[in-house]
Amino acid sequence: MQNLDGISVSRMPLAHRRHRAYAGLMSPLRFAFVCALATLLLVPAARAQAPARTISVTGEGALQAANDTARVGFDVEGRGATRPVALRNSSANLRRVLAALKGLGVADRDLRTRGVSVARRRDRRGRKLPGYIARGGVTAVVRDVSRTGAVVDAGVSAGAASVDGPSFFIDDPQALLRRALVLAFRDARAKAAELAAEAGLTLGPAISIRDSAFVPAETDFDDQSGSGGEQVQRRAAAPTKPGRTQVFGTVYAVFEAR
């Protein structure tokens, strides 16, 4: 600071003067940059807020196939004056049934014993009778479905007191289920295309797909092809008709529409 004729004069350093001049020069440029940046950020946001056009549909598909496996249950019983004797007699009957099933080619992995019990004998009114009765059973999976009748006959001939089944099913339905889902997706896409055409739109790709598959526990469909029909075995084996199983596929799809 200098004093000239009573007037105080303050000189700003050169570096400060340059900084202020630079700041004054950059302020408009900085403002323009901020505006441009805001525009770039707001345009995609505005586009994101615009409602997307989609078509949501449900497609269904169903296929039938011949059952290739059977499940049969056999129950045995034995009586005796004491519990151990009754159980031994029941066990002997069960061993004979198991041997008969294995003799027809039923593998050990396809045999499962079940429900062993020993109880006092009673009449229909619940009154006690002399002796005891023991019960047991085995479930067999028959993979050669054409021999189901022979398996039933062998179990009964070996000493089974009663038979549960047979029930027929497809051993591995996964390939059939996948085919049903493909049919369901085609059905969904066809529905979406028709709706898009009616709305004056062009159908785009699927942007969301959910699926659901179902195999009924038992078949209600008869085999119309004639194969796997009634089996005629020697010794008048029980006739069997495996029938067919129908599997269902459902697809929930969302398609883009333009």
Sequence and secondary structure as in RCSB ss.txt:
>XXXX:A:sequence
MQNLDGISVSRMPLAHRRHRAYAGLMSPLRFAFVCALATLLLVPAARAQAPARTISVTGEGALQAANDTARVGFD
VEGRGATRPVALRNSSANLRRVLAALKGLGVADRDLRTRGVSVARRRDRRGRKLPGYIARGGVTAVVRDVSRTGA
VVDAGVSAGAASVDGPSFFIDDPQALLRRALVLAFRDARAKAAELAAEAGLTLGPAISIRDSAFVPAETDFDDQS
GSGGEQVQRRAAAPTKPGRTQVFGTVYAVFEAR
>XXXX:A:secstr
 EEETTEEE    HHHHHHHHHHHHHHHHHHHHHHHHHHHHHHHHHHHHS   EEEEEEEEEEEEE  EEEEEEE
EEEEESSHHHHHHHHHHHHHHHHHHHHHTT  GGGEEEEEEEEEEEE TTS EEEEEEEEEEEEEEESSGGGHHH
HHHHHHHTT SEEEEEEEE S  HHHHHHHHHHHHHHHHHHHHHHHHHTT  EEEEEEEEEEEE  SS  B   S
STT     TT        EEEEEEEEEEEEEE 
